């Protein structure tokens, strides 16, 4: 079975982040027996220059690979991370279902339903007002699911026109929309494979395998200044590179919380 780890790290603004994330990602691809693919922008005209839609290139990759794991460039992968291809069942879409912790995706889902048309959308059992939704920063899919999505890519052009009026999370609600429309079987990989702020436990991030610095990302509690995303990632990168420091951070979240306030 031919697999690939794909990401998108194009443009000067992403370079300081990619310099940290890509070496770990390349090593992860090697450990999982996968090719590493760094996507280049090809959709600038089709999707009105919104870079997030470049992620849809993974659907083309799936004509060559049996399975692809797309991982956002603003992530750090732990050297101890297991293979996503072994964790996720072959016939499932592997994603972190963030709605189990937060209703933050609800506005974008309501917007895309209004723009692309109402469909039956699963809700969270803990609260039927919350639409089930995943974070698309880490997504594992196979060729069959890719072909289902590929048949509907034209709808992304309509969504991009709406998305351009204001930020509505671009590719994320679109991929969620297709997954719900076609009742794609999903497997929740949990936040340990895509540790965003949705679970609200930033100090536990070193217990996870993939730390995702989406949005305001981690370490917002700094007492002296608000570090850039690249600065936050650089701090964590050096911890992950050290077996001793990463073990210490994993075993002592209160220490991580304290250091986050200082560094």
TAFEN-V26301 format. One record per pair of residues at least 12 apart in sequence whose C-alpha atoms are under 6 Angstrom apart, sorted by the first residue. I is the first residue (numbers start at 1). J is the second residue. D is the distance in Angstrom with one decimal. If there is no record, write none. Layout:
I:J:D ; I:J:D
This chain:
2:65:5.2 ; 2:66:5.4 ; 3:34:5.0 ; 3:65:5.5 ; 3:66:5.9 ; 3:67:5.0 ; 3:68:5.7 ; 4:34:4.8 ; 4:35:4.6 ; 4:36:5.7 ; 4:68:4.9 ; 5:29:5.9 ; 5:36:5.0 ; 5:68:6.0 ; 5:69:5.0 ; 5:70:5.9 ; 6:36:6.0 ; 6:37:4.6 ; 6:38:5.8 ; 6:70:4.7 ; 7:38:5.2 ; 7:70:5.6 ; 7:71:5.4 ; 7:72:5.7 ; 7:73:6.0 ; 8:38:5.6 ; 8:39:4.9 ; 9:73:5.8 ; 17:230:5.3 ; 18:73:6.0 ; 21:76:5.3 ; 24:77:5.9 ; 32:83:5.6 ; 47:157:5.8 ; 47:160:5.8 ; 53:171:5.5 ; 59:146:5.2 ; 62:143:5.1 ; 66:142:5.8 ; 66:143:5.5 ; 67:141:5.7 ; 67:142:4.3 ; 68:140:5.8 ; 68:141:5.7 ; 69:139:5.6 ; 69:140:4.3 ; 70:138:5.7 ; 70:139:5.4 ; 71:137:5.7 ; 71:138:4.6 ; 72:137:5.0 ; 74:213:5.6 ; 75:211:5.4 ; 75:212:4.4 ; 75:213:6.0 ; 76:210:5.7 ; 76:211:5.2 ; 77:209:6.0 ; 77:210:4.6 ; 78:209:5.1 ; 81:209:4.9 ; 92:185:5.1 ; 92:186:5.2 ; 92:187:5.9 ; 93:140:5.8 ; 93:141:5.1 ; 93:186:4.6 ; 93:187:5.9 ; 94:139:5.6 ; 94:140:4.7 ; 94:187:4.9 ; 95:139:5.1 ; 95:188:5.3 ; 95:189:5.5 ; 96:134:5.4 ; 96:135:5.9 ; 96:188:5.2 ; 96:189:5.1 ; 96:190:4.9 ; 96:191:5.9 ; 97:133:5.7 ; 97:134:4.1 ; 97:188:5.7 ; 98:134:5.1 ; 99:132:5.5 ; 99:133:5.4 ; 101:198:5.9 ; 101:199:5.5 ; 102:198:5.8 ; 103:130:5.8 ; 108:168:5.3 ; 109:173:5.9 ; 121:180:5.8 ; 136:172:5.4 ; 192:208:4.1 ; 192:209:5.5 ; 193:209:5.3 ; 193:210:4.8 ; 194:210:5.2 ; 194:211:5.9 ; 194:212:5.8 ; 195:211:4.7 ; 195:212:5.3 ; 196:212:5.1 ; 202:218:5.9 ; 203:253:5.2 ; 203:256:5.5 ; 203:257:5.1 ; 204:253:5.6 ; 206:250:4.9 ; 207:250:4.9 ; 219:260:5.2 ; 221:261:5.3 ; 222:260:5.9 ; 222:261:3.8 ; 222:262:5.8 ; 223:261:5.3
